[in-house]
């Protein structure tokens, strides 16, 4: 008889919820460091799908989680969790090039002193042998048993390969899996990354394979390079994924060098479209996260979670995502630009925001701004009503029956024009 899994809701450590057969409970050991919380300070700790973190800030899958050394550094600095760089069974097929990054600066002339607002990469998933990465996962969990380590995985269109990868990664001791359905470049011909996330039929099939095998919480990482991000998100969640991560990078061409007439990043005179991130994508990410948050609120009630990604460099950036309904906030490019100590600044600024509004915990304001999104038609109607009310105030009383004895003087003044 298959065991029934217990899984905590994202907002509470208990009661635990009954989950998928075969899906085991995630680690429920709270990490004690990294939140910057003292007596009377706002509490940044979160519990998401049974995963307890000292703060909502998670290293996003990419270079900041590419090996033991950098992931250890992330834990030491106090990040709430780490998502390792995406792995697959055969790293031998992964060949990266250099240079593989390009930057966009706020100054139209590209002054080196101008702030970086955009970042493009044409980097592939991990090129390190799977066994090497798995050994490092084991070492990290041995040294940091109470910290959250999430394995990011991506594989070809092959059920047996997916099952083998899931089994091997889970055996390393990771606390959860993030499924890369969204890498916008590299190996689409092998039905990997965004090639799956952009095809809802394929996504449903592969998600089914994954969730019949996985025994830890599963997050599906969504691509923004699609007309309606709620469609694949809905399929992933209905297929059994505990959560959704969004957004991955946006397909882009960073620019053309007007001296050489070659595209950037330039590799032997050539380039290829890649993934765009950093500050410039934040408004786009907010819109996508808002859409997914509404989907989860309206259609799902079993504690499905949302991990927000996109242009986070300040605590206020993170607060915006949480106000829309995000449970955690991932940072990747921000770490590449500012380093691992960035988490301390993020925590301090998020606590400043919470103090300003008298919020004592993340739960108190998660999703607070979501109800204030509506349709344009509704905005028009709301404005008509508001204008009507303002006119009524300006014009004073509308009828003799509206006069009152107590407010007679003010009612008179309301109809004086000078």
PyMOL commands that set and color helices and strands:
alter all, ss='L'
color gray80, all
select helices_A, chain A and resi 63-65+68-77+91-93+130-143+159-171+188-190+194-197+200-213+229-238+279-299+315-324+333-338+342-356+362-364+370-372+376-395+400-402+408-413
alter helices_A, ss='H'
color red, helices_A
select strands_A, chain A and resi 4-8+16-21+46-48+51-53+57-59+81-83+101-105+116-121+148-153+176-180+217-221+243-246+250-252+255-257+262-264+274-277+305-309+328-331
alter strands_A, ss='S'
color yellow, strands_A
deselect
rebuild
show_as cartoon
